[in-house]
Structures are given as C-alpha cells and as structure tokens.
C-alpha cells in the first residue's frame, strides 16, 4: 500500500510539472503574437466585426466555448461581443451528412461565404491541423478578407502551410496539457481584447 501511495504521489507531481512547464514554454514563445492578435481582434470588434468559430468533434466544443464566452461575458461588467459558432446548428450539418451528394451540401467554407461580413474574424480549431473542412474554411476566410486564426495541436500539421494571419500551434504530446494550453490561450485573448476595448485610443 505504501509503495502504491508513493507511485501515486510521483504521478501527481509529474502531472503538475507538465501542467506548469508546458504552458510556460508556450506563452513565453507566443507572447508577441498573442498581443498583436488581441489588438487586431479588438480593432475589428471596434469596427463592428464578429467572431465566427468552427471545428470538428471535440474541437467543436472549443469553438462553441469561445463563441459563448464572448456573447455571454465570463467576467462580470464586461461588454458582450458578437460571436457565432458555425458548428452549433445540428439541422444544417445533419442535412449535409444525409444529403452528401446533393448540391445543397454545406461546409464551414460555404457557411462563411453566406454569413461573413467585413471585419469578421474566422477562428478554426483542429487537434492535428489536418481537418480538411477547417483548412478550406480558413483559406476561404482569408480570401474573404477575414482575420484568420488557427488553434491547433501536434505542432500545427497542415495549418502550418496555410497563410493564416495567426497560428497558435501547441507542440505537446500530452493531449491534456495541449487542451489546457489552448483553453488558457483563448481565455487570455478574451481578457486582452477587453483591455484594448476599454482603452480604445489605439484602435483604428
């Protein structure tokens, strides 16, 4: 029993260490890009832009999380900001699956063409950077002059080759630490955007 307790303590200690060192390394290397992205996103919100998020499977929950957090401010007293998750409409995507070969088949890129407006921002989430519909949507968003931001694990995958405005790639083998970093990242973006909006003399 004593031996098992020691093993458990070692496991918990190793988990704490990874949860501290992984995010520390990521944010130290990305602080400049995070600051620039926050300012540019705040400027687009200031001009009436919206966040449009998208992702598949578990990444869809990240997309939903971000949109909800901006529309229903997590921090008391902060303004609500317009955001929409493109993967939250079950009717549209169940139709796409069941009518795969028909002309009305929809994907994220098509939804962006229909819904996007000037100064909008396209935020794509992918666990490995190789989700084809997320990649095609980000490329289409770039053509539509949206601000494009990729959130991805496994070092970037296919997103690394896309011409995105900002790519936040978490090079972490542990999926739990990867998720912790990505969630902390979009929480920091949320807070930083509000800081810029509250002090909007630098917004254009």
Kinemage of the C-alpha trace (Angstrom):
@kinemage 1
@onewidth
@group {chain A} dominant
@subgroup {mainchain}
@vectorlist {calphas} color= white
{ca unk a 1} P 0.000 0.000 0.000
{ca unk a 2} L 2.842 2.368 0.875
{ca unk a 3} L 4.505 1.618 -2.461
{ca unk a 4} L 1.300 2.428 -4.369
{ca unk a 5} L 0.937 5.688 -2.483
{ca unk a 6} L 4.454 6.704 -3.493
{ca unk a 7} L 3.706 5.896 -7.114
{ca unk a 8} L 0.540 7.977 -6.957
{ca unk a 9} L 2.414 10.926 -5.487
{ca unk a 10} L 5.013 10.646 -8.226
{ca unk a 11} L 2.294 10.579 -10.903
{ca unk a 12} L 0.571 13.669 -9.454
{ca unk a 13} L 3.881 15.504 -9.136
{ca unk a 14} L 4.769 14.735 -12.764
{ca unk a 15} L 1.321 15.917 -13.897
{ca unk a 16} L 1.703 19.213 -12.024
{ca unk a 17} L 5.136 19.720 -13.531
{ca unk a 18} L 3.868 19.179 -17.090
{ca unk a 19} L 0.869 21.426 -16.469
{ca unk a 20} L 3.213 24.204 -15.363
{ca unk a 21} L 6.169 23.859 -17.725
{ca unk a 22} L 4.149 23.216 -20.910
{ca unk a 23} L 2.056 26.402 -20.735
{ca unk a 24} L 5.032 28.420 -19.521
{ca unk a 25} L 7.099 27.486 -22.581
{ca unk a 26} L 4.196 28.088 -24.977
{ca unk a 27} L 3.229 31.519 -23.677
{ca unk a 28} L 6.811 32.721 -23.405
{ca unk a 29} L 7.345 31.932 -27.087
{ca unk a 30} L 3.985 33.329 -28.254
{ca unk a 31} L 3.506 36.446 -26.127
{ca unk a 32} L 4.157 38.851 -29.013
{ca unk a 33} L 1.765 37.091 -31.396
{ca unk a 34} L -0.916 36.897 -28.704
{ca unk a 35} L -0.596 40.629 -28.019
{ca unk a 36} L -0.805 41.521 -31.717
{ca unk a 37} L -3.763 39.195 -32.308
{ca unk a 38} L -5.607 40.668 -29.323
{ca unk a 39} L -5.136 44.221 -30.600
{ca unk a 40} L -6.203 43.331 -34.134
{ca unk a 41} L -9.259 41.449 -32.894
{ca unk a 42} L -10.220 44.363 -30.645
{ca unk a 43} L -9.883 46.730 -33.615
{ca unk a 44} L -12.216 44.555 -35.673
{ca unk a 45} L -14.753 44.360 -32.870
{ca unk a 46} L -14.495 48.156 -32.585
{ca unk a 47} L -15.455 48.434 -36.269
{ca unk a 48} L -18.405 46.055 -35.944
{ca unk a 49} L -16.713 42.743 -36.723
{ca unk a 50} L -17.729 39.382 -35.283
{ca unk a 51} L -16.024 36.126 -34.369
{ca unk a 52} L -17.016 33.084 -36.436
{ca unk a 53} L -15.685 29.845 -34.956
{ca unk a 54} L -15.567 26.298 -36.322
{ca unk a 55} L -14.097 22.862 -35.637
{ca unk a 56} L -14.947 19.148 -35.692
{ca unk a 57} L -15.748 16.744 -32.873
{ca unk a 58} L -14.011 17.757 -29.651
{ca unk a 59} L -12.703 20.886 -31.374
{ca unk a 60} L -16.319 21.910 -31.976
{ca unk a 61} L -16.666 22.225 -28.204
{ca unk a 62} L -13.772 24.707 -28.206
{ca unk a 63} L -15.459 26.642 -30.996
{ca unk a 64} L -18.709 26.717 -29.031
{ca unk a 65} L -16.882 27.647 -25.821
{ca unk a 66} L -15.267 30.697 -27.432
{ca unk a 67} L -18.467 31.980 -29.015
{ca unk a 68} L -20.466 31.593 -25.798
{ca unk a 69} L -17.781 33.290 -23.729
{ca unk a 70} L -17.809 36.413 -25.910
{ca unk a 71} L -21.602 36.638 -26.217
{ca unk a 72} L -22.179 35.938 -22.511
{ca unk a 73} L -19.206 37.639 -20.812
{ca unk a 74} L -17.383 35.396 -18.368
{ca unk a 75} L -16.167 38.460 -16.448
{ca unk a 76} L -18.876 40.492 -14.726
{ca unk a 77} L -19.159 44.000 -16.130
{ca unk a 78} L -17.518 43.293 -19.487
{ca unk a 79} L -19.499 44.025 -22.641
{ca unk a 80} L -20.986 41.260 -24.751
{ca unk a 81} L -19.272 40.892 -28.118
{ca unk a 82} L -20.748 39.298 -31.261
{ca unk a 83} L -19.642 35.720 -31.904
{ca unk a 84} L -21.164 32.749 -33.698
{ca unk a 85} L -20.160 29.086 -33.742
{ca unk a 86} L -20.663 27.621 -37.208
{ca unk a 87} L -20.772 24.086 -35.824
{ca unk a 88} L -23.694 24.595 -33.452
{ca unk a 89} L -26.531 24.198 -35.977
{ca unk a 90} L -27.430 20.496 -35.932
{ca unk a 91} L -30.046 20.869 -38.678
{ca unk a 92} L -27.545 22.228 -41.197
{ca unk a 93} L -24.866 19.640 -40.576
{ca unk a 94} L -27.153 16.634 -40.265
{ca unk a 95} L -28.551 17.703 -43.638
{ca unk a 96} L -25.024 17.885 -45.036
{ca unk a 97} L -24.269 14.337 -43.894
{ca unk a 98} L -27.542 12.785 -45.059
{ca unk a 99} L -27.508 14.514 -48.462
{ca unk a 100} L -23.792 14.256 -49.125
{ca unk a 101} L -24.029 14.086 -52.904
{ca unk a 102} L -26.582 16.846 -53.388
{ca unk a 103} L -25.907 20.404 -54.469
{ca unk a 104} L -27.052 21.905 -51.165
{ca unk a 105} L -24.274 20.194 -49.219
{ca unk a 106} L -22.826 22.720 -46.745
{ca unk a 107} L -19.490 23.011 -45.030
{ca unk a 108} L -17.678 25.660 -42.980
{ca unk a 109} L -16.284 27.419 -46.056
{ca unk a 110} L -19.745 27.694 -47.608
{ca unk a 111} L -21.210 28.963 -44.343
{ca unk a 112} L -18.504 31.631 -44.185
{ca unk a 113} L -19.402 32.774 -47.690
{ca unk a 114} L -23.048 33.070 -46.657
{ca unk a 115} L -22.648 34.595 -43.201
{ca unk a 116} L -19.405 36.572 -43.071
{ca unk a 117} L -19.271 40.359 -43.129
{ca unk a 118} L -16.440 42.906 -43.395
{ca unk a 119} L -14.131 42.965 -40.353
{ca unk a 120} L -15.239 39.488 -39.193
{ca unk a 121} L -12.736 37.003 -37.749
{ca unk a 122} L -12.502 33.297 -38.625
{ca unk a 123} L -11.244 31.081 -35.790
{ca unk a 124} L -10.556 27.473 -36.760
{ca unk a 125} L -9.847 24.665 -34.276
{ca unk a 126} L -8.209 21.347 -35.159
{ca unk a 127} L -6.445 18.784 -32.945
{ca unk a 128} L -3.825 17.960 -35.584
{ca unk a 129} L -4.155 20.795 -38.122
{ca unk a 130} L -5.266 18.419 -40.868
{ca unk a 131} L -9.072 18.701 -40.745
{ca unk a 132} L -9.840 19.381 -44.394
{ca unk a 133} L -13.053 21.324 -43.870
{ca unk a 134} L -11.383 23.537 -41.236
{ca unk a 135} L -8.407 24.184 -43.521
{ca unk a 136} L -10.591 25.009 -46.516
{ca unk a 137} L -12.706 27.338 -44.371
{ca unk a 138} L -9.637 29.210 -43.118
{ca unk a 139} L -8.352 29.577 -46.679
{ca unk a 140} L -11.742 30.866 -47.813
{ca unk a 141} L -11.857 33.237 -44.846
{ca unk a 142} L -8.511 34.650 -45.946
{ca unk a 143} L -9.892 35.237 -49.461
{ca unk a 144} L -12.906 36.984 -47.924
{ca unk a 145} L -10.534 39.341 -46.019
{ca unk a 146} L -11.448 37.946 -42.614
{ca unk a 147} L -8.820 37.862 -39.898
{ca unk a 148} L -7.749 34.204 -39.786
{ca unk a 149} L -6.601 32.482 -36.604
{ca unk a 150} L -5.791 28.790 -36.239
{ca unk a 151} L -5.764 26.925 -32.919
{ca unk a 152} L -4.080 23.569 -33.273
{ca unk a 153} L -2.146 20.836 -31.506
{ca unk a 154} L 0.575 18.472 -32.744
{ca unk a 155} L 2.810 21.337 -33.837
{ca unk a 156} L 0.459 22.697 -36.489
{ca unk a 157} L 0.008 19.952 -39.084
{ca unk a 158} L -1.489 21.189 -42.348
{ca unk a 159} L -2.347 24.556 -40.803
{ca unk a 160} L 1.372 25.351 -40.722
{ca unk a 161} L 1.331 25.516 -44.511
{ca unk a 162} L -1.732 27.770 -44.706
{ca unk a 163} L -1.242 31.518 -45.000
{ca unk a 164} L -3.021 32.427 -41.770
{ca unk a 165} L -2.776 35.765 -40.020
{ca unk a 166} L -2.084 33.981 -36.748
{ca unk a 167} L -1.344 30.343 -35.999
{ca unk a 168} L -1.187 29.153 -32.413
{ca unk a 169} L 0.271 25.654 -32.575
{ca unk a 170} L 0.791 23.688 -29.378
{ca unk a 171} L 3.678 21.259 -29.818
{ca unk a 172} L 2.742 18.991 -26.936
{ca unk a 173} L 2.415 15.202 -26.925
{ca unk a 174} L 0.172 15.074 -23.871
{ca unk a 175} L -3.431 15.772 -25.022
{ca unk a 176} L -4.437 17.018 -21.568
{ca unk a 177} L -1.668 19.613 -21.432
{ca unk a 178} L -2.406 20.579 -25.040
{ca unk a 179} L -6.048 21.243 -24.146
{ca unk a 180} L -5.082 23.177 -21.028
{ca unk a 181} L -2.854 25.457 -23.113
{ca unk a 182} L -5.457 26.087 -25.813
{ca unk a 183} L -8.168 26.889 -23.264
{ca unk a 184} L -5.850 29.235 -21.380
{ca unk a 185} L -4.925 30.865 -24.696
{ca unk a 186} L -8.419 31.816 -25.723
{ca unk a 187} L -9.189 32.991 -22.201
{ca unk a 188} L -6.153 35.285 -22.390
{ca unk a 189} L -7.256 36.542 -25.808
{ca unk a 190} L -10.702 37.259 -24.352
{ca unk a 191} L -9.277 39.260 -21.449
{ca unk a 192} L -6.712 41.098 -23.589
{ca unk a 193} L -9.313 42.098 -26.172
{ca unk a 194} L -11.418 43.678 -23.442
{ca unk a 195} L -8.386 45.550 -22.114
{ca unk a 196} L -7.841 47.100 -25.555
{ca unk a 197} L -11.541 47.881 -25.979
{ca unk a 198} L -11.671 49.544 -22.552
{ca unk a 199} L -8.700 51.709 -23.582
{ca unk a 200} L -9.574 52.204 -27.237
{ca unk a 201} L -7.347 55.147 -28.096
{ca unk a 202} L -5.052 52.777 -30.013
{ca unk a 203} L -7.867 51.123 -32.006
{ca unk a 204} L -8.325 52.019 -35.670
